[in-house]
Amino acid sequence: MRIGILGYGNLGRGVEYAVKENSDMELAAVFTRRNPETLKINTENVPVVHVDDAEKWTDKIDVMILCGGSATDLPEQTPKFAKLFNVIDSFDTHAKIPEHFAAVDKAAKDSSHVAIISVGWDPGLFSLARLYFNSILPDGKDYTFWGKGVSQGHSDAVRRISGVKNAKQYTVPIEKALEEVRSGKNPELSTRQKHLRECFVVLEEGADAEKIEQEIKTMPNYFADYDTTVNFISEEEFLKNHGGLAHGGFVIRSGNTGENKIHNHIAEFNLKLDSNPEFTGSVLAAYARAAFKLCGERLFGCKTVLDIPPIYLSSKSAYELRANIV
């Protein structure tokens, strides 16, 4: 499979590392909005191309992996590039996934391409865990907790605010809520009761801190429903203390079975990630394989992880998987 990467930030580099780990993939090109001559990538003998020239590569790339942000990049880029390539994205604004799906589905079907959206760990692997647990334990409650860790999408959303030079956002689960869920108490928890959000922001010179703090705290789909702390710090402190990209989280379903529902079961799927972008990049690469297979079967249009048979993610044969995984 010839893979293209569009966008070369933390996630783009994560995808690049993942492609190197998969023997059935090769990196064909990296596409950027920057001056290609100024961008140095970690793979030798692979061209860096300006995004405006992507149309010239339609016969040289099997799957284009889109590594932009969900706030402003992907709503525009995914439908646009689904007209040219099979594409994968990591769109993570949960409330807008149906809307995004509809736009991408039309573009992909009209051009006979496959697009898989909202690929990563949440949405993505956590979505699968929620589906499995819901199907197995229909009488129960779902709980999803994220962190403590850096949210790339939320950090990107803060960095897009005028006057922000750099920013990191940490999602922090509230321990009391997590303990209640794991103990089988089935608490009713609001969004605000499950997580805190902590922002560490470096301002551009002359920026209005009070205005920016208000803009962060009232941002719909990102911060408005949470207790959010905004810390303004120096660039020196930011580089010293906020260089990591660790993250993780938990999907938990508390479900009941039996006569009178007397037996309670706790199903949990959790991730502890030392590098959010590298793990997410690995998930994107696996789903690129699925997109390639679906295209070969002419199953065009937009998909989510819920639509993809697990066997399509693997480079191994069906026989090997039956023998070693099942």
C-alpha positions in Angstrom: 0.0 0.0 0.0 1.3 3.4 -0.9 0.4 5.8 1.9 0.2 9.6 1.8 0.3 11.8 4.9 -1.4 15.2 4.8 -0.1 17.3 7.6 3.2 16.8 9.4 2.6 17.7 13.0 2.7 15.3 16.0 0.1 13.1 14.5 1.7 13.1 11.0 5.0 12.0 12.5 3.1 9.3 14.5 1.6 7.9 11.3 5.1 8.0 9.7 6.5 5.8 12.4 3.5 3.4 12.1 4.0 3.0 8.4 7.6 2.0 9.0 6.4 -0.8 11.3 4.0 -2.3 8.7 5.8 -4.4 6.0 2.9 -4.1 3.6 3.0 -0.3 3.5 5.3 2.3 2.1 5.3 6.1 2.6 4.8 7.6 -0.9 4.8 11.3 0.1 4.1 13.9 2.8 1.8 16.8 1.9 2.1 20.1 3.7 0.7 23.7 3.6 4.2 24.9 4.5 7.1 25.5 2.1 8.1 21.9 1.3 11.7 22.8 1.2 11.7 23.8 4.9 10.2 20.5 6.1 12.5 17.7 7.1 10.8 14.3 7.6 12.1 11.2 9.3 12.0 8.9 6.2 14.7 9.1 3.6 14.0 9.4 -0.1 10.3 10.3 0.3 9.2 13.6 -1.3 7.6 16.4 0.6 4.9 18.1 -1.6 2.8 21.2 -1.2 -0.8 20.4 -0.6 -1.9 22.4 -3.6 -0.2 19.7 -5.8 -2.0 16.8 -4.3 -4.2 16.3 -7.4 -1.1 15.2 -9.3 -0.7 12.3 -7.0 -4.0 10.5 -7.4 -2.4 7.5 -9.3 0.5 7.3 -6.9 -1.3 6.9 -3.5 -3.6 4.2 -2.3 -4.7 5.8 0.9 -4.2 9.4 2.1 -4.1 9.7 5.9 -5.4 13.2 7.0 -3.6 14.5 10.1 -5.2 17.9 10.5 -7.2 19.2 13.5 -10.9 18.5 14.0 -11.8 22.1 14.8 -11.2 23.6 11.4 -9.1 21.4 9.1 -10.9 18.1 8.8 -14.5 19.4 8.1 -13.1 21.0 5.0 -10.2 18.6 4.1 -11.9 15.2 4.4 -14.7 15.8 1.9 -12.3 17.6 -0.4 -9.7 14.8 -0.5 -12.2 12.0 -0.5 -12.9 13.2 -4.1 -9.3 12.4 -5.0 -8.2 9.5 -2.7 -9.2 6.8 -0.3 -8.9 8.7 3.0 -8.7 8.2 6.7 -9.2 10.9 9.3 -9.3 11.2 13.1 -12.2 13.6 13.4 -13.1 13.7 17.1 -15.8 16.2 17.6 -18.4 13.6 18.7 -21.4 15.9 18.4 -20.6 16.6 14.8 -19.8 13.1 13.6 -23.1 12.5 11.8 -22.9 15.8 10.0 -19.2 15.1 9.0 -20.1 11.6 7.9 -22.8 12.8 5.5 -20.5 15.3 3.8 -17.7 12.8 3.4 -20.0 10.0 2.3 -21.4 12.0 -0.6 -17.9 13.0 -1.7 -16.5 9.4 -1.5 -19.5 7.8 -3.3 -19.5 10.4 -6.0 -15.8 9.7 -6.8 -15.7 5.9 -6.1 -13.5 6.1 -3.0 -13.5 4.7 0.5 -13.3 7.1 3.5 -13.1 6.0 7.1 -13.6 8.8 9.6 -13.2 9.3 13.3 -10.4 6.8 13.6 -8.3 6.7 16.7 -8.9 5.6 20.2 -11.8 7.8 21.1 -13.7 8.0 18.8 -12.3 4.7 17.5 -11.3 1.8 19.7 -13.5 3.2 22.6 -16.4 3.3 20.2 -15.9 -0.4 19.5 -15.7 -1.1 23.2 -19.0 0.8 23.8 -20.7 -1.1 21.0 -19.5 -4.6 22.3 -20.4 -3.9 25.9 -23.8 -2.4 25.0 -24.6 -5.4 22.8 -23.6 -7.9 25.5 -25.1 -6.1 28.5 -28.2 -4.4 27.2 -29.4 -3.6 30.7 -26.8 -1.2 32.0 -25.0 2.1 31.8 -22.0 3.4 29.9 -19.2 5.5 31.3 -16.2 6.9 29.5 -13.4 8.6 31.2 -10.3 10.2 29.6 -6.9 11.0 31.0 -5.1 12.2 32.8 -3.5 13.3 29.6 -3.0 15.7 26.7 -6.0 16.0 24.3 -4.6 16.8 20.9 -7.9 18.0 19.5 -8.6 20.3 22.5 -5.1 21.6 22.5 -5.4 22.4 18.8 -8.7 24.1 19.4 -7.1 26.4 22.0 -4.1 27.1 19.7 -6.5 28.3 17.0 -7.7 31.2 19.2 -6.3 34.5 18.1 -3.6 35.7 20.5 -2.5 32.2 21.6 1.1 31.3 20.8 1.1 27.8 22.2 -1.2 25.6 24.4 -1.7 22.2 25.9 -4.9 20.9 27.4 -5.1 18.1 29.9 -8.2 16.1 30.5 -8.4 14.9 34.1 -10.9 12.3 35.3 -12.6 13.0 38.7 -11.4 10.1 40.9 -14.6 10.0 43.1 -16.8 9.5 40.0 -14.5 6.7 38.7 -14.5 4.9 42.0 -18.3 5.0 42.1 -18.6 3.5 38.6 -16.1 0.7 39.3 -17.9 -0.2 42.5 -21.1 -0.9 40.5 -23.1 2.0 42.1 -24.3 3.1 38.6 -24.2 6.9 39.5 -25.9 9.4 37.3 -23.0 11.7 36.2 -23.1 14.9 34.3 -20.3 15.8 31.9 -19.0 18.2 34.5 -19.0 15.6 37.2 -16.8 13.2 35.3 -13.8 15.4 34.2 -11.9 18.5 34.7 -10.0 20.4 31.9 -6.7 22.1 32.6 -5.2 24.5 30.0 -1.7 25.8 29.9 -1.5 28.7 27.5 1.4 30.9 26.2 0.1 34.2 24.9 1.2 36.3 21.9 2.6 39.6 23.0 -0.2 42.1 23.7 -2.9 39.4 23.7 -5.9 40.0 26.0 -5.7 37.2 28.6 -9.2 37.8 30.1 -10.8 37.6 26.6 -8.9 34.5 25.7 -9.8 32.7 29.0 -13.5 33.5 28.4 -13.3 32.2 24.8 -11.8 29.0 26.0 -14.2 28.4 28.8 -17.3 29.0 26.6 -16.1 27.1 23.5 -19.0 24.7 22.5 -18.2 21.0 22.1 -14.8 21.5 23.8 -15.0 23.3 27.1 -18.4 24.8 27.8 -19.7 21.7 29.6 -16.7 21.3 31.9 -15.0 23.0 34.8 -12.0 24.4 33.0 -8.9 26.0 34.5 -6.8 28.3 32.3 -3.2 28.9 33.3 -1.2 31.5 31.5 2.5 30.7 31.6 5.8 31.7 29.9 7.1 30.0 26.9 10.1 28.8 28.9 7.9 27.1 31.5 5.7 25.6 28.7 8.7 24.0 27.0 10.2 22.8 30.2 7.1 21.3 31.8 4.6 20.5 29.0 6.5 18.7 26.3 4.9 15.3 26.8 1.9 13.8 24.9 0.8 11.0 27.3 -2.9 10.2 27.4 -5.3 7.3 28.0 -8.7 6.5 29.4 -11.4 4.0 30.3 -14.6 2.7 28.8 -16.8 1.0 31.5 -20.2 -0.5 31.3 -22.0 -1.6 34.4 -24.7 -4.1 33.4 -27.2 -6.4 35.1 -28.3 -10.0 34.2 -30.5 -12.7 35.7 -33.9 -12.9 37.2 -34.7 -9.6 38.9 -31.4 -8.3 37.6 -29.5 -9.3 40.7 -26.1 -9.9 39.1 -24.0 -6.9 38.3 -21.1 -7.1 35.8 -18.4 -4.5 35.2 -16.8 -4.6 31.7 -13.8 -2.3 31.2 -11.5 -1.4 28.4 -8.6 0.9 29.2 -5.6 2.4 27.5 -2.4 4.0 29.0 -0.5 5.8 26.2 3.0 7.1 26.5 2.5 9.0 23.2 -1.0 9.9 22.1 -0.1 10.8 18.5 2.1 7.7 18.0 -0.7 5.4 19.2 -3.3 7.2 17.2 -1.0 7.1 14.2 -0.8 3.3 14.6 -4.6 3.0 14.7 -4.9 5.2 11.5 -2.4 3.0 9.7 -4.3 -0.2 10.5 -7.5 1.4 9.2 -5.7 2.5 6.1 -5.2 -1.2 5.4 -9.0 -1.7 5.8 -9.8 1.2 3.4 -7.4 -0.4 0.8 -9.2 -3.7 1.1 -12.7 -2.2 0.9 -11.7 -0.2 -2.2 -10.6 -3.4 -3.8 -14.1 -4.8 -3.1 -15.6 -1.6 -4.5 -17.4 -0.9 -1.2 -17.2 2.9 -1.7 -18.5 5.6 0.6 -17.9 6.7 4.2 -17.4 4.3 7.1 -16.7 4.5 10.8 -14.8 1.9 12.8 -18.1 0.3 13.6 -18.5 -0.7 9.9 -15.1 -2.4 9.6 -14.7 -6.1 10.1 -11.8 -6.6 12.5 -10.0 -9.0 10.1 -9.6 -6.1 7.6 -7.2 -4.4 10.0 -4.6 -7.2 10.0 -1.9 -8.0 7.4 -2.1 -11.6 8.5 -4.1 -14.2 6.6 -7.5 -15.4 7.8 -5.9 -18.8 8.5 -3.2 -17.3 10.7 -5.7 -15.2 12.6 -7.9 -18.3 13.3 -5.0 -20.3 14.4 -3.3 -17.7 16.6 -5.9 -15.0 17.7 -9.3 -16.8 17.9 
